[in-house]
Amino acid sequence: MKYRLFLSLILVTIVAVLAAVPVAAQDAEPTPFVAEVGPITQRVIDRGVLICGVNALLPGFGTTNDAGEFTGFDVDMCRAVAAAILGDADAVEFRALTAAERPTALASGEIDMLSRNTTWTLSRDTEWGATFAPTTFYDGQGVMVRAADGIETLEDLEGGTICTNAGTTTELNMTDAMESRGLEFTLQTFQDFDGVMAAFDEGRCDAVTTDISGLISRKATAADPGAYKILDIVLSKEPLGPLTSQSDPQFADIVRWTIYGLIQAEEFGITSENVNDFLDSEDPNIQRLLGQGGNPSGSYLGIANDFMVTVISQVGNYGEIFNRNLGPGTIFNLERGINDLWTNGGLLYAMPFR
């Protein structure tokens, strides 16, 4: 009997509490999650400019034009992040870095992010204190020689000198490739690839090695492209992409999802020219990507919900960025290959905006 009385009292109390809650509060939608702004994001907002470390010596990826403006595939990734946070793709201050300068610039806070043809590796992920964004360009290491020398294989380089730039994965990869074949050689390094090519052109190197994209860039922009030959060999996997400091996960999330947004926009066929036509789309997946229909996409990142509308409008989707800097109509004329969408047989695959 006492037990029944006790239960009755509990039920009466619950009913009374529920009755006291206003109907509006009972029917209210859950408050959407809003990310707390991290220290790097905050300093970007306060400064009004994103500081991005880039290459200044790799045409197609990072270089300066005749007007002194930075251009290239990696440079446009910086612009996309600036558009996402600040609403202005031009609100970027670029810092030209050598390969060896990258970890210090990132760790010291000299730059907010790095977008400089950097390979994602275990040691860099840990020792550099870095958070890698999604891979934006899948590459591999190659070797370039003078066409007149008749070199066809690595075996032909035994006893020779191979040059590359210091502070890169190419040094170890080249050493591994030659030693595994029992081949002796001399490895000579330089602070930047301009120094590498100068030594090569002066005959101090029998070959140069770096990412194949870099070799294609150098060959295409040479005074006599036919004087160079890229060997038909791939020494390694080189997944290249931007990275940030581990000190601000929220900023890293913005970079990550901006890149996924570029990829997903291409998959949906959303471009800088037609993005406004998709704002009224009834497709819930498109609504989430563009932050329409009340979807709080940007709230998860601490930025505007329609941040991808701004990014796509000002920078374009992934395909537009690739074609503008590397594809048809450029001197590089690179095919998409594995850097195509997964729907086209490539490796590019965006995580769901959900």
Secondary structure, DSSP 8 states (H G I E B T S, - for coil): -HHHHHHHHHHHHHHHHHHHS-HHHHH-----------HHHHHHHHHTSEEEEE-SEETTTEEE-TTS-EESHHHHHHHHHHHHHHS-TT-EEEEE--GGGHHHHHHHTS-SEE-SS-B--HHHHHHT-EEE---SEEE-EEEEEEGGGT--SGGGGTT-EEEEESSSHHHHHHHHHHHHTT---EEEEESSHHHHHHHHHTTS-SEEEEEHHHHHHHHHTSS-GGGEEE-S-----EEE--EEETT-HHHHHHHHHHHHHHHHHHHHT--TTTGGGGTT---HHHHHHHT-TT--TGGGGTS-TTHHHHHHHHH--HHHHHHHHTSTTSSS----GGGSBGGGTSSB------
